[in-house]
């Protein structure tokens, strides 16, 4: 049974541009649909966070963030534990940013500012230096907008049954050609629909799916060999290469960082 959580109602003072909060999501938890007048960045620090924003699914793994513009109804649900940092931007400044929800890939500058705030437990920003850093952080958001979820979905009659099957079993190694035969079309047609509907190739989508499942299994303490097999790789080295290409770190290094992160 999903445990329901209530969102924090914030009050911005006249001189405050952003307010910060740490959020931990336990297993099988959800934030009920709600909306607010300020903008919000959900920055994932542990696990994978799934949001529904105006009935569109946005999913972000470790190191990515999601932008929620003001007055967009959204809800959050997770079957596995997760942790995120909420960077809430006042209505005036949020109006200058994109008014469309988006996945964010934060710059090193933005990451450094966010880390400096949270390292000092500075959740309410009041000093002149904090004010200037807040302006820089907001400015960095303009170039951080990717514009789509990390793992997009589709209701297209050819695409939907494939991604639904793969989400249920990421170890499935059917090729695009084999899937095309199953849904009675050609490989070329199916490849075109993947690009058009999901904004990426079939292989890239599968890699992202396996990466996300791999993160969850890492956090459950499974070995690299076990994880590689469960997400469809024939060797641990292949899984490690994929994980490093997508995350910039190895699975073992991720696990070490993750263990530190959960206590900070």
Phi, psi and omega in degrees: 000134181286134175271126184273138179241150176257146181276157182275125177275125187252154175233116179272130171281166186302327185263006183261126178267321181223152172233143188242154177206143171266136180229131173249132178249119177283169179301140178057056179236155178210145168263125182294157180306133180201169175209162182211167187279346179263162174274159185216134173251124176258107184256116188280125179251342182199132178081203180231131180253132179243124179240145165255118179242112184049045175071011174253132182279130173238129183231133182221129175270182178313133175090347177255168179220164179235132178262126177244109180293164178302145172066019173264123178291134181211157176218160183229133177219141181218133175271341178239155178302147178208163178219136178217160175252129182259117177251107186260125187251131184303157186304318183298313181284325180297330179294341180275349181263177180304138177262022176237132178303148185204148165287143180242138168245099189288143178286165177298326178297312180298317180298318181297319180295314180299314180298320181296321178296311184286328177299327179267007184053037181269083184270338174242115190264123186229338185282163178298321178296318177298322178298315180295318178297323179297319178297318178296316180301314179297320179296324180293339182295331184301318182270356183272346185290118177270326172096000178211165177287162181293322180232086184293159177234173182203147175262008179304138188300333178269324185279318188304311181296332180288310183290329176296317179295318181290324177296327178283331181216084182293350178279352179298123184248024176301138179281168178299323178297318180292322176295321179301320178295324181291326182258012172062052174214186179262158178300320181296317179296317181294319178299319179296319180292323177300314179298316184288317186278323188248349178075017180200169181283164176303315182295320179295319179298317180296320178299316180295319178300314182291327177297313181297315178295323178299319177301313181298319181289324175301316183288344176269359175089011179289154178285161180299319180297316179297316181296314181306314180294318184291336179254013168098015177258146182274348179214154178295324182296324178294318178296317180299318180297317178296314182300316181292323179296325184271331186250342183082006179213164179277161177302319179296318179294320176301317182296321178297313179297319181298319181295325176290317186298325187293342183259000183249000000 
